[in-house]
Amino acid sequence: MKLKLLVIRTANTQKLVDFYQLLGVSFDYHKHGNSPYHYSATVDGTVMEIYPLTKNQTEADGNLRLGFELEDFDKVIKLLKESQVRFASEPAQTDFGFMAVVVDPDDRKVELYKKP
């Protein structure tokens, strides 16, 4: 099995795109079919899309948790700190590897792993 698609919904697409771009994700802005305009990127073969909230949603789902292994961990951590991104946990060695946890603009926790 392979994860092919991940869709994240938010009230502020540009703010969320700006955050994930700090991690090195490069998005295109487009639409297809009857979908609304949204942002799309491919991360290691998985399509990651950022959509606006649906008409029935009042807020983003803050329970989704993501994890990314970063090519240049130290550079990204420095950039996140300079951008005043909130850290839930500072970089440290854990049972799962050397990692940090940051919080995206919708309060989702995002795990960042240093590539071994």
N, CA, C and O atoms as a Tinker XYZ file with bonds, in Angstrom:
   464  protein
     1  N      0.853000   -1.176000    0.000000    73     2
     2  CA     0.000000    0.000000    0.000000    64     1     3
     3  C      0.895000    1.234000    0.000000    63     2     4     5
     4  O      1.979000    1.244000    0.583000    81     3
     5  N      0.411000    2.263000   -0.666000    73     3     6
     6  CA     1.141000    3.525000   -0.729000    64     5     7
     7  C      0.156000    4.664000   -0.553000    63     6     8     9
     8  O     -0.909000    4.664000   -1.172000    81     7
     9  N      0.495000    5.632000    0.279000    73     7    10
    10  CA    -0.334000    6.817000    0.453000    64     9    11
    11  C     -0.185000    7.682000   -0.785000    63    10    12    13
    12  O      0.926000    8.088000   -1.123000    81    11
    13  N     -1.305000    7.976000   -1.478000    73    11    14
    14  CA    -1.271000    8.731000   -2.726000    64    13    15
    15  C     -1.726000   10.173000   -2.565000    63    14    16    17
    16  O     -1.274000   11.043000   -3.309000    81    15
    17  N     -2.619000   10.449000   -1.599000    73    15    18
    18  CA    -3.228000   11.768000   -1.499000    64    17    19
    19  C     -3.466000   12.145000   -0.047000    63    18    20    21
    20  O     -3.914000   11.334000    0.763000    81    19
    21  N     -3.151000   13.403000    0.262000    73    19    22
    22  CA    -3.441000   13.977000    1.570000    64    21    23
    23  C     -4.038000   15.352000    1.329000    63    22    24    25
    24  O     -3.401000   16.204000    0.709000    81    23
    25  N     -5.261000   15.580000    1.814000    73    23    26
    26  CA    -5.939000   16.866000    1.651000    64    25    27
    27  C     -6.088000   17.509000    3.017000    63    26    28    29
    28  O     -6.604000   16.899000    3.953000    81    27
    29  N     -5.630000   18.748000    3.120000    73    27    30
    30  CA    -5.755000   19.526000    4.348000    64    29    31
    31  C     -6.669000   20.704000    4.038000    63    30    32    33
    32  O     -6.477000   21.398000    3.040000    81    31
    33  N     -7.651000   20.926000    4.881000    73    31    34
    34  CA    -8.568000   22.061000    4.692000    64    33    35
    35  C     -8.273000   23.126000    5.736000    63    34    36    37
    36  O     -7.904000   22.830000    6.872000    81    35
    37  N     -8.445000   24.377000    5.315000    73    35    38
    38  CA    -8.109000   25.493000    6.190000    64    37    39
    39  C     -8.944000   26.715000    5.838000    63    38    40    41
    40  O     -9.443000   26.834000    4.719000    81    39
    41  N     -9.094000   27.612000    6.788000    73    39    42
    42  CA    -9.792000   28.879000    6.542000    64    41    43
    43  C     -8.867000   29.877000    5.845000    63    42    44    45
    44  O     -9.342000   30.839000    5.242000    81    43
    45  N     -7.561000   29.662000    5.919000    73    43    46
    46  CA    -6.609000   30.593000    5.320000    64    45    47
    47  C     -5.571000   29.803000    4.528000    63    46    48    49
    48  O     -4.512000   29.455000    5.050000    81    47
    49  N     -5.887000   29.525000    3.260000    73    47    50
    50  CA    -5.007000   28.681000    2.444000    64    49    51
    51  C     -3.615000   29.292000    2.288000    63    50    52    53
    52  O     -2.619000   28.576000    2.396000    81    51
    53  N     -3.528000   30.584000    2.040000    73    51    54
    54  CA    -2.217000   31.193000    1.807000    64    53    55
    55  C     -1.322000   31.103000    3.032000    63    54    56    57
    56  O     -0.124000   30.845000    2.910000    81    55
    57  N     -1.890000   31.313000    4.203000    73    55    58
    58  CA    -1.100000   31.235000    5.437000    64    57    59
    59  C     -0.564000   29.816000    5.644000    63    58    60    61
    60  O      0.577000   29.634000    6.066000    81    59
    61  N     -1.390000   28.819000    5.346000    73    59    62
    62  CA    -0.958000   27.436000    5.515000    64    61    63
    63  C      0.094000   27.061000    4.464000    63    62    64    65
    64  O      1.062000   26.367000    4.774000    81    63
    65  N     -0.096000   27.516000    3.233000    73    63    66
    66  CA     0.898000   27.282000    2.180000    64    65    67
    67  C      2.233000   27.907000    2.575000    63    66    68    69
    68  O      3.282000   27.279000    2.426000    81    67
    69  N      2.199000   29.131000    3.073000    73    67    70
    70  CA     3.432000   29.812000    3.487000    64    69    71
    71  C      4.171000   28.993000    4.546000    63    70    72    73
    72  O      5.398000   28.890000    4.509000    81    71
    73  N      3.436000   28.419000    5.479000    73    71    74
    74  CA     4.040000   27.597000    6.524000    64    73    75
    75  C      4.724000   26.373000    5.922000    63    74    76    77
    76  O      5.896000   26.119000    6.199000    81    75
    77  N      3.999000   25.612000    5.099000    73    75    78
    78  CA     4.562000   24.380000    4.546000    64    77    79
    79  C      5.687000   24.658000    3.548000    63    78    80    81
    80  O      6.546000   23.802000    3.336000    81    79
    81  N      5.691000   25.824000    2.944000    73    79    82
    82  CA     6.811000   26.206000    2.080000    64    81    83
    83  C      8.092000   26.386000    2.894000    63    82    84    85
    84  O      9.187000   26.157000    2.381000    81    83
    85  N      7.965000   26.793000    4.152000    73    83    86
    86  CA     9.138000   26.890000    5.023000    64    85    87
    87  C      9.805000   25.526000    5.198000    63    86    88    89
    88  O     11.011000   25.443000    5.429000    81    87
    89  N      9.014000   24.456000    5.087000    73    87    90
    90  CA     9.546000   23.101000    5.219000    64    89    91
    91  C     10.158000   22.605000    3.912000    63    90    92    93
    92  O     10.813000   21.564000    3.886000    81    91
    93  N      9.945000   23.349000    2.829000    73    91    94
    94  CA    10.489000   22.959000    1.534000    64    93    95
    95  C      9.465000   22.412000    0.561000    63    94    96    97
    96  O      9.833000   21.937000   -0.514000    81    95
    97  N      8.184000   22.467000    0.911000    73    95    98
    98  CA     7.128000   21.989000    0.009000    64    97    99
    99  C      6.836000   23.085000   -1.011000    63    98   100   101
   100  O      6.643000   24.244000   -0.643000    81    99
   101  N      6.803000   22.724000   -2.284000    73    99   102
   102  CA     6.576000   23.684000   -3.364000    64   101   103
   103  C      5.203000   23.430000   -3.990000    63   102   104   105
   104  O      4.967000   22.367000   -4.565000    81   103
   105  N      4.302000   24.404000   -3.879000    73   103   106
   106  CA     2.914000   24.238000   -4.306000    64   105   107
   107  C      2.628000   24.920000   -5.641000    63   106   108   109
   108  O      3.252000   25.919000   -6.000000    81   107
   109  N      1.664000   24.348000   -6.363000    73   107   110
   110  CA     1.043000   24.975000   -7.528000    64   109   111
   111  C     -0.374000   25.353000   -7.127000    63   110   112   113
   112  O     -0.993000   24.682000   -6.302000    81   111
   113  N     -0.886000   26.435000   -7.717000    73   111   114
   114  CA    -2.263000   26.882000   -7.446000    64   113   115
   115  C     -3.081000   26.559000   -8.680000    63   114   116   117
   116  O     -2.771000   27.027000   -9.776000    81   115
   117  N     -4.132000   25.753000   -8.507000    73   115   118
   118  CA    -4.931000   25.348000   -9.663000    64   117   119
   119  C     -6.299000   24.825000   -9.239000    63   118   120   121
   120  O     -6.636000   24.797000   -8.056000    81   119
   121  N     -7.063000   24.419000  -10.220000    73   119   122
   122  CA    -8.323000   23.728000   -9.968000    64   121   123
   123  C     -8.506000   22.697000  -11.055000    63   122   124   125
   124  O     -7.936000   22.803000  -12.141000    81   123
   125  N     -9.307000   21.702000  -10.747000    73   123   126
   126  CA    -9.654000   20.692000  -11.741000    64   125   127
   127  C    -11.107000   20.300000  -11.524000    63   126   128   129
   128  O    -11.586000   20.220000  -10.393000    81   127
   129  N    -11.792000   20.058000  -12.629000    73   127   130
   130  CA   -13.205000   19.708000  -12.527000    64   129   131
   131  C    -13.998000   20.788000  -11.815000    63   130   132   133
   132  O    -13.830000   21.977000  -12.087000    81   131
   133  N    -14.854000   20.372000  -10.911000    73   131   134
   134  CA   -15.697000   21.296000  -10.155000    64   133   135
   135  C    -15.082000   21.710000   -8.822000    63   134   136   137
   136  O    -15.738000   22.369000   -8.015000    81   135
   137  N    -13.844000   21.335000   -8.589000    73   135   138
   138  CA   -13.212000   21.667000   -7.302000    64   137   139
   139  C    -12.926000   23.163000   -7.233000    63   138   140   141
   140  O    -12.799000   23.827000   -8.261000    81   139
   141  N    -12.826000   23.686000   -6.012000    73   139   142
   142  CA   -12.407000   25.085000   -5.872000    64   141   143
   143  C    -10.908000   25.209000   -6.167000    63   142   144   145
   144  O    -10.190000   24.208000   -6.184000    81   143
   145  N    -10.450000   26.417000   -6.393000    73   143   146
   146  CA    -9.012000   26.631000   -6.512000    64   145   147
   147  C     -8.353000   26.181000   -5.222000    63   146   148   149
   148  O     -8.871000   26.413000   -4.129000    81   147
   149  N     -7.212000   25.538000   -5.360000    73   147   150
   150  CA    -6.494000   25.011000   -4.206000    64   149   151
   151  C     -5.017000   24.882000   -4.558000    63   150   152   153
   152  O     -4.615000   25.085000   -5.703000    81   151
   153  N     -4.226000   24.544000   -3.560000    73   151   154
   154  CA    -2.787000   24.376000   -3.731000    64   153   155
   155  C     -2.456000   22.889000   -3.737000    63   154   156   157
   156  O     -3.049000   22.105000   -2.996000    81   155
   157  N     -1.505000   22.514000   -4.579000    73   155   158
   158  CA    -1.133000   21.110000   -4.699000    64   157   159
   159  C      0.377000   20.979000   -4.826000    63   158   160   161
   160  O      1.033000   21.784000   -5.487000    81   159
   161  N      0.914000   19.951000   -4.184000    73   159   162
   162  CA     2.345000   19.645000   -4.256000    64   161   163
   163  C      2.501000   18.137000   -4.212000    63   162   164   165
   164  O      1.621000   17.426000   -3.726000    81   163
   165  N      3.608000   17.660000   -4.717000    73   163   166
   166  CA     3.927000   16.238000   -4.602000    64   165   167
   167  C      5.127000   16.113000   -3.672000    63   166   168   169
   168  O      6.184000   16.700000   -3.902000    81   167
   169  N      4.929000   15.328000   -2.614000    73   167   170
   170  CA     5.968000   15.111000   -1.608000    64   169   171
   171  C      6.302000   13.623000   -1.614000    63   170   172   173
   172  O      5.532000   12.801000   -1.119000    81   171
   173  N      7.462000   13.289000   -2.180000    73   171   174
   174  CA     7.923000   11.903000   -2.239000    64   173   175
   175  C      6.843000   10.964000   -2.790000    63   174   176   177
   176  O      6.614000    9.882000   -2.249000    81   175
   177  N      6.194000   11.387000   -3.859000    73   175   178
   178  CA     5.197000   10.555000   -4.515000    64   177   179
   179  C      3.781000   10.700000   -3.993000    63   178   180   181
   180  O      2.851000   10.151000   -4.584000    81   179
   181  N      3.594000   11.427000   -2.901000    73   179   182
   182  CA     2.255000   11.655000   -2.346000    64   181   183
   183  C      1.802000   13.068000   -2.702000    63   182   184   185
   184  O      2.539000   14.034000   -2.505000    81   183
   185  N      0.593000   13.178000   -3.224000    73   183   186
   186  CA     0.034000   14.495000   -3.534000    64   185   187
   187  C     -0.522000   15.081000   -2.242000    63   186   188   189
   188  O     -1.347000   14.466000   -1.566000    81   187
   189  N     -0.056000   16.278000   -1.913000    73   187   190
   190  CA    -0.515000   17.011000   -0.724000    64   189   191
   191  C     -1.258000   18.241000   -1.228000    63   190   192   193
   192  O     -0.694000   19.056000   -1.957000    81   191
   193  N     -2.522000   18.375000   -0.840000    73   191   194
   194  CA    -3.314000   19.506000   -1.297000    64   193   195
   195  C     -3.846000   20.302000   -0.118000    63   194   196   197
   196  O     -4.195000   19.751000    0.927000    81   195
   197  N     -3.898000   21.606000   -0.314000    73   195   198
   198  CA    -4.467000   22.506000    0.685000    64   197   199
   199  C     -5.682000   23.165000    0.060000    63   198   200   201
   200  O     -5.572000   23.918000   -0.907000    81   199
   201  N     -6.839000   22.870000    0.628000    73   199   202
   202  CA    -8.129000   23.360000    0.147000    64   201   203
   203  C     -8.735000   24.320000    1.165000    63   202   204   205
   204  O     -8.424000   24.258000    2.355000    81   203
   205  N     -9.607000   25.208000    0.684000    73   203   206
   206  CA   -10.389000   26.001000    1.643000    64   205   207
   207  C    -11.372000   25.080000    2.375000    63   206   208   209
   208  O    -11.652000   23.967000    1.929000    81   207
   209  N    -11.883000   25.565000    3.497000    73   207   210
   210  CA   -12.897000   24.814000    4.235000    64   209   211
   211  C    -14.114000   24.560000    3.349000    63   210   212   213
   212  O    -14.404000   25.341000    2.442000    81   211
   213  N    -14.824000   23.462000    3.616000    73   211   214
   214  CA   -16.083000   23.222000    2.912000    64   213   215
   215  C    -17.136000   24.186000    3.447000    63   214   216   217
   216  O    -16.923000   24.835000    4.471000    81   215
   217  N    -18.256000   24.281000    2.765000    73   215   218
   218  CA   -19.333000   25.178000    3.207000    64   217   219
   219  C    -19.853000   24.810000    4.591000    63   218   220   221
   220  O    -20.335000   25.674000    5.324000    81   219
   221  N    -19.756000   23.529000    4.951000    73   219   222
   222  CA   -20.268000   23.064000    6.241000    64   221   223
   223  C    -19.243000   23.154000    7.372000    63   222   224   225
   224  O    -19.596000   22.961000    8.535000    81   223
   225  N    -18.001000   23.440000    7.057000    73   223   226
   226  CA   -16.962000   23.524000    8.086000    64   225   227
   227  C    -16.859000   24.937000    8.639000    63   226   228   229
   228  O    -16.947000   25.917000    7.898000    81   227
   229  N    -16.672000   25.027000    9.941000    73   227   230
   230  CA   -16.469000   26.335000   10.564000    64   229   231
   231  C    -15.018000   26.545000   10.965000    63   230   232   233
   232  O    -14.579000   27.679000   11.156000    81   231
   233  N    -14.265000   25.438000   11.094000    73   231   234
   234  CA   -12.863000   25.544000   11.434000    64   233   235
   235  C    -12.126000   24.318000   10.921000    63   234   236   237
   236  O    -12.732000   23.291000   10.615000    81   235
   237  N    -10.818000   24.444000   10.835000    73   235   238
   238  CA    -9.973000   23.349000   10.355000    64   237   239
   239  C     -9.870000   22.254000   11.408000    63   238   240   241
   240  O    -10.011000   22.513000   12.604000    81   239
   241  N     -9.625000   21.037000   10.957000    73   239   242
   242  CA    -9.407000   19.912000   11.850000    64   241   243
   243  C     -7.995000   20.018000   12.427000    63   242   244   245
   244  O     -7.011000   19.859000   11.705000    81   243
   245  N     -7.901000   20.281000   13.695000    73   243   246
   246  CA    -6.605000   20.426000   14.347000    64   245   247
   247  C     -6.047000   19.118000   14.864000    63   246   248   249
   248  O     -4.972000   19.107000   15.464000    81   247
   249  N     -6.757000   18.002000   14.647000    73   247   250
   250  CA    -6.308000   16.715000   15.172000    64   249   251
   251  C     -5.382000   15.961000   14.227000    63   250   252   253
   252  O     -4.686000   15.039000   14.652000    81   251
   253  N     -5.364000   16.337000   12.962000    73   251   254
   254  CA    -4.472000   15.696000   12.010000    64   253   255
   255  C     -3.026000   15.974000   12.421000    63   254   256   257
   256  O     -2.673000   17.103000   12.762000    81   255
   257  N     -2.213000   14.952000   12.386000    73   255   258
   258  CA    -0.795000   15.118000   12.740000    64   257   259
   259  C      0.034000   14.603000   11.572000    63   258   260   261
   260  O     -0.187000   13.500000   11.073000    81   259
   261  N      0.982000   15.411000   11.150000    73   259   262
   262  CA     1.821000   15.079000   10.011000    64   261   263
   263  C      3.263000   14.922000   10.459000    63   262   264   265
   264  O      3.658000   15.454000   11.496000    81   263
   265  N      4.044000   14.197000    9.681000    73   263   266
   266  CA     5.464000   14.053000    9.952000    64   265   267
   267  C      6.246000   14.093000    8.658000    63   266   268   269
   268  O      5.859000   13.462000    7.675000    81   267
   269  N      7.349000   14.834000    8.649000    73   267   270
   270  CA     8.195000   14.972000    7.471000    64   269   271
   271  C      9.647000   14.701000    7.846000    63   270   272   273
   272  O     10.136000   15.199000    8.860000    81   271
   273  N     10.329000   13.915000    7.027000    73   271   274
   274  CA    11.773000   13.754000    7.162000    64   273   275
   275  C     12.413000   14.800000    6.272000    63   274   276   277
   276  O     12.122000   14.873000    5.078000    81   275
   277  N     13.280000   15.607000    6.851000    73   275   278
   278  CA    13.847000   16.751000    6.142000    64   277   279
   279  C     15.278000   16.500000    5.689000    63   278   280   281
   280  O     16.097000   15.961000    6.433000    81   279
   281  N     15.559000   16.900000    4.462000    73   279   282
   282  CA    16.909000   16.796000    3.901000    64   281   283
   283  C     17.876000   17.709000    4.658000    63   282   284   285
   284  O     18.986000   17.298000    4.997000    81   283
   285  N     17.450000   18.955000    4.922000    73   283   286
   286  CA    18.324000   19.923000    5.592000    64   285   287
   287  C     17.657000   20.391000    6.887000    63   286   288   289
   288  O     17.238000   21.542000    7.016000    81   287
   289  N     17.575000   19.481000    7.819000    73   287   290
   290  CA    16.879000   19.686000    9.088000    64   289   291
   291  C     17.322000   20.968000    9.787000    63   290   292   293
   292  O     16.488000   21.790000   10.165000    81   291
   293  N     18.637000   21.141000    9.961000    73   291   294
   294  CA    19.148000   22.284000   10.722000    64   293   295
   295  C     18.777000   23.611000   10.054000    63   294   296   297
   296  O     18.405000   24.565000   10.737000    81   295
   297  N     18.875000   23.671000    8.752000    73   295   298
   298  CA    18.522000   24.887000    8.019000    64   297   299
   299  C     17.034000   25.205000    8.179000    63   298   300   301
   300  O     16.664000   26.361000    8.386000    81   299
   301  N     16.177000   24.174000    8.082000    73   299   302
   302  CA    14.728000   24.386000    8.224000    64   301   303
   303  C     14.383000   24.824000    9.640000    63   302   304   305
   304  O     13.564000   25.724000    9.822000    81   303
   305  N     14.988000   24.208000   10.638000    73   303   306
   306  CA    14.721000   24.585000   12.032000    64   305   307
   307  C     15.092000   26.045000   12.255000    63   306   308   309
   308  O     14.344000   26.789000   12.890000    81   307
   309  N     16.246000   26.456000   11.734000    73   307   310
   310  CA    16.672000   27.853000   11.876000    64   309   311
   311  C     15.670000   28.789000   11.205000    63   310   312   313
   312  O     15.298000   29.815000   11.773000    81   311
   313  N     15.233000   28.433000    9.994000    73   311   314
   314  CA    14.253000   29.244000    9.264000    64   313   315
   315  C     12.927000   29.339000   10.025000    63   314   316   317
   316  O     12.324000   30.410000   10.091000    81   315
   317  N     12.480000   28.230000   10.594000    73   315   318
   318  CA    11.234000   28.232000   11.368000    64   317   319
   319  C     11.349000   29.141000   12.595000    63   318   320   321
   320  O     10.415000   29.876000   12.915000    81   319
   321  N     12.469000   29.089000   13.265000    73   319   322
   322  CA    12.668000   29.939000   14.439000    64   321   323
   323  C     12.714000   31.410000   14.037000    63   322   324   325
   324  O     12.134000   32.259000   14.714000    81   323
   325  N     13.400000   31.711000   12.942000    73   323   326
   326  CA    13.449000   33.093000   12.453000    64   325   327
   327  C     12.066000   33.588000   12.042000    63   326   328   329
   328  O     11.777000   34.781000   12.127000    81   327
   329  N     11.213000   32.666000   11.595000    73   327   330
   330  CA     9.849000   33.013000   11.175000    64   329   331
   331  C      8.872000   32.983000   12.345000    63   330   332   333
   332  O      7.669000   33.172000   12.162000    81   331
   333  N      9.391000   32.747000   13.546000    73   331   334
   334  CA     8.612000   32.726000   14.789000    64   333   335
   335  C      7.505000   31.675000   14.783000    63   334   336   337
   336  O      6.418000   31.891000   15.318000    81   335
   337  N      7.806000   30.538000   14.169000    73   335   338
   338  CA     6.893000   29.398000   14.215000    64   337   339
   339  C      6.942000   28.826000   15.629000    63   338   340   341
   340  O      8.005000   28.755000   16.246000    81   339
   341  N      5.788000   28.424000   16.129000    73   339   342
   342  CA     5.696000   27.884000   17.483000    64   341   343
   343  C      6.187000   26.434000   17.510000    63   342   344   345
   344  O      5.794000   25.618000   16.677000    81   343
   345  N      7.039000   26.134000   18.469000    73   343   346
   346  CA     7.556000   24.778000   18.662000    64   345   347
   347  C      6.812000   24.124000   19.821000    63   346   348   349
   348  O      6.722000   24.694000   20.909000    81   347
   349  N      6.276000   22.919000   19.585000    73   347   350
   350  CA     5.672000   22.138000   20.659000    64   349   351
   351  C      6.761000   21.381000   21.405000    63   350   352   353
   352  O      6.640000   21.119000   22.602000    81   351
   353  N      7.834000   21.030000   20.682000    73   351   354
   354  CA     9.018000   20.460000   21.329000    64   353   355
   355  C     10.243000   20.807000   20.502000    63   354   356   357
   356  O     10.233000   20.736000   19.273000    81   355
   357  N     11.278000   21.179000   21.198000    73   355   358
   358  CA    12.539000   21.564000   20.567000    64   357   359
   359  C     13.221000   20.329000   19.985000    63   358   360   361
   360  O     12.909000   19.207000   20.382000    81   359
   361  N     14.145000   20.523000   19.052000    73   359   362
   362  CA    14.873000   19.388000   18.483000    64   361   363
   363  C     15.561000   18.568000   19.575000    63   362   364   365
   364  O     16.234000   19.112000   20.451000    81   363
   365  N     15.377000   17.254000   19.504000    73   363   366
   366  CA    15.958000   16.358000   20.503000    64   365   367
   367  C     15.955000   14.935000   19.964000    63   366   368   369
   368  O     15.186000   14.592000   19.066000    81   367
   369  N     16.824000   14.123000   20.528000    73   367   370
   370  CA    16.852000   12.702000   20.198000    64   369   371
   371  C     15.674000   12.027000   20.897000    63   370   372   373
   372  O     15.457000   12.232000   22.092000    81   371
   373  N     14.922000   11.230000   20.161000    73   371   374
   374  CA    13.784000   10.489000   20.713000    64   373   375
   375  C     13.903000    9.029000   20.297000    63   374   376   377
   376  O     14.828000    8.654000   19.577000    81   375
   377  N     12.973000    8.216000   20.749000    73   375   378
   378  CA    12.937000    6.813000   20.328000    64   377   379
   379  C     12.685000    6.686000   18.825000    63   378   380   381
   380  O     12.963000    5.643000   18.233000    81   379
   381  N     12.163000    7.737000   18.214000    73   379   382
   382  CA    11.810000    7.707000   16.793000    64   381   383
   383  C     12.850000    8.396000   15.919000    63   382   384   385
   384  O     12.687000    8.450000   14.701000    81   383
   385  N     13.906000    8.920000   16.511000    73   383   386
   386  CA    14.944000    9.626000   15.782000    64   385   387
   387  C     15.094000   11.041000   16.307000    63   386   388   389
   388  O     14.402000   11.444000   17.242000    81   387
   389  N     16.004000   11.794000   15.698000    73   387   390
   390  CA    16.211000   13.183000   16.091000    64   389   391
   391  C     15.097000   13.999000   15.460000    63   390   392   393
   392  O     14.939000   13.989000   14.239000    81   391
   393  N     14.326000   14.702000   16.270000    73   391   394
   394  CA    13.139000   15.375000   15.754000    64   393   395
   395  C     12.748000   16.587000   16.575000    63   394   396   397
   396  O     13.219000   16.788000   17.695000    81   395
   397  N     11.867000   17.393000   15.985000    73   395   398
   398  CA    11.215000   18.511000   16.659000    64   397   399
   399  C      9.745000   18.454000   16.273000    63   398   400   401
   400  O      9.379000   17.824000   15.280000    81   399
   401  N      8.914000   19.108000   17.056000    73   399   402
   402  CA     7.492000   19.207000   16.720000    64   401   403
   403  C      7.133000   20.685000   16.692000    63   402   404   405
   404  O      7.354000   21.416000   17.658000    81   403
   405  N      6.569000   21.109000   15.555000    73   403   406
   406  CA     6.124000   22.491000   15.399000    64   405   407
   407  C      4.612000   22.496000   15.243000    63   406   408   409
   408  O      3.982000   21.451000   15.079000    81   407
   409  N      4.045000   23.689000   15.298000    73   407   410
   410  CA     2.588000   23.833000   15.214000    64   409   411
   411  C      2.269000   24.684000   13.992000    63   410   412   413
   412  O      2.782000   25.794000   13.847000    81   411
   413  N      1.415000   24.154000   13.111000    73   411   414
   414  CA     1.070000   24.914000   11.907000    64   413   415
   415  C      0.021000   25.982000   12.237000    63   414   416   417
   416  O     -0.488000   26.000000   13.357000    81   415
   417  N     -0.312000   26.863000   11.306000    73   415   418
   418  CA    -1.246000   27.961000   11.590000    64   417   419
   419  C     -2.649000   27.528000   12.047000    63   418   420   421
   420  O     -3.382000   28.324000   12.635000    81   419
   421  N     -3.021000   26.259000   11.775000    73   419   422
   422  CA    -4.312000   25.743000   12.232000    64   421   423
   423  C     -4.183000   24.909000   13.499000    63   422   424   425
   424  O     -5.104000   24.170000   13.846000    81   423
   425  N     -3.056000   25.016000   14.192000    73   423   426
   426  CA    -2.765000   24.306000   15.446000    64   425   427
   427  C     -2.561000   22.803000   15.285000    63   426   428   429
   428  O     -2.701000   22.053000   16.251000    81   427
   429  N     -2.232000   22.358000   14.074000    73   427   430
   430  CA    -1.873000   20.957000   13.885000    64   429   431
   431  C     -0.413000   20.777000   14.289000    63   430   432   433
   432  O      0.426000   21.629000   13.997000    81   431
   433  N     -0.114000   19.676000   14.953000    73   431   434
   434  CA     1.272000   19.370000   15.285000    64   433   435
   435  C      1.912000   18.688000   14.070000    63   434   436   437
   436  O      1.339000   17.792000   13.450000    81   435
   437  N      3.124000   19.154000   13.762000    73   435   438
   438  CA     3.862000   18.636000   12.625000    64   437   439
   439  C      5.225000   18.173000   13.128000    63   438   440   441
   440  O      6.015000   18.964000   13.643000    81   439
   441  N      5.485000   16.878000   12.971000    73   439   442
   442  CA     6.743000   16.306000   13.398000    64   441   443
   443  C      7.769000   16.475000   12.290000    63   442   444   445
   444  O      7.488000   16.199000   11.123000    81   443
   445  N      8.955000   16.929000   12.659000    73   443   446
   446  CA    10.040000   17.131000   11.711000    64   445   447
   447  C     11.208000   16.247000   12.123000    63   446   448   449
   448  O     11.725000   16.362000   13.234000    81   447
   449  N     11.614000   15.375000   11.227000    73   447   450
   450  CA    12.672000   14.412000   11.506000    64   449   451
   451  C     13.936000   14.751000   10.738000    63   450   452   453
   452  O     13.886000   15.142000    9.572000    81   451
   453  N     15.060000   14.598000   11.402000    73   451   454
   454  CA    16.352000   14.783000   10.743000    64   453   455
   455  C     16.680000   13.498000    9.994000    63   454   456   457
   456  O     16.658000   12.407000   10.564000    81   455
   457  N     16.984000   13.646000    8.701000    73   455   458
   458  CA    17.310000   12.470000    7.895000    64   457   459
   459  C     18.615000   11.885000    8.415000    63   458   460   461
   460  O     19.606000   12.601000    8.561000    81   459
   461  N     18.618000   10.570000    8.697000    73   459   462
   462  CA    19.837000    9.945000    9.234000    64   461   463
   463  C     20.985000    9.962000    8.231000    63   462   464
   464  O     22.075000    9.476000    8.532000    81   463
